[in-house]
């Protein structure tokens, strides 16, 4: 099948699916565009409202959902490749380490609204919760749907406390630049497990054409965590430079 490279059984990396890498690359390009737009607004170059404008709110939901679904798909691929437990835990540790760096960096830049449970935090925790479901796509789908629905329809003031708001169910969004609570977002990763099994069953036919996407796009998809960690400081500096040049900062 085009875009699939099957490694030897002793390999320690998830086999690459060209179409999946391309999808992840597309999600990264969308994320980079979103973050650069956010940075321009932050420095006053534009007047876009990322907290109220439906366009930006829907864009964030779509981009975030794509990353979480693909995280669930990748969990299935790693399991099918027979990856040892240490590979999974090393992967989670890298994501958690990235999450910690994001928290520290945003604490310096946005001390009143730093990211304490954003997308990387949610992925690290959700992967651990999702791992027991990796062989059970229908159960993963059912639980995922329930988590998504519950996270969108149920709210209680008790979950507004900072010690609990990372779970979800808060009645209002806490003051943070990126908030990705487990309810509903962990459910998207669970749904990704079911989608991963469906892709495997159909031999990745739905994404086969994407395996011929530009190499740069697939490269981005293969190095998503590194790109995620590096892109925002670069974009932030560029937006600051533009604002400074325009005497807006």
Buried (B, 14 or more C-beta within 10 A) or exposed (E): EEBBEEEEEEBEEBBBBBBBBBBBBBBBBBBBEBBBBBBBBBBEBBEEEBEEEEEBEEBBEEBBBBBBBBBBBBBBBBBBBEBEEEBBEEBBEBBBBBBEEBBEBBBEBBEEBBBBBBBBBBBBBBBEBBBEBBEBBEBBBBBBBBBBEBBEEEBEEEBBEEEBBBBBBBEEEBEBBBBBBBBBBBBBBBBBBBBBBBBBEEEBEEBBEBBEBEEEBBEBBBBBBEBBBEBBEEBBEEBBEBBEEEEBB
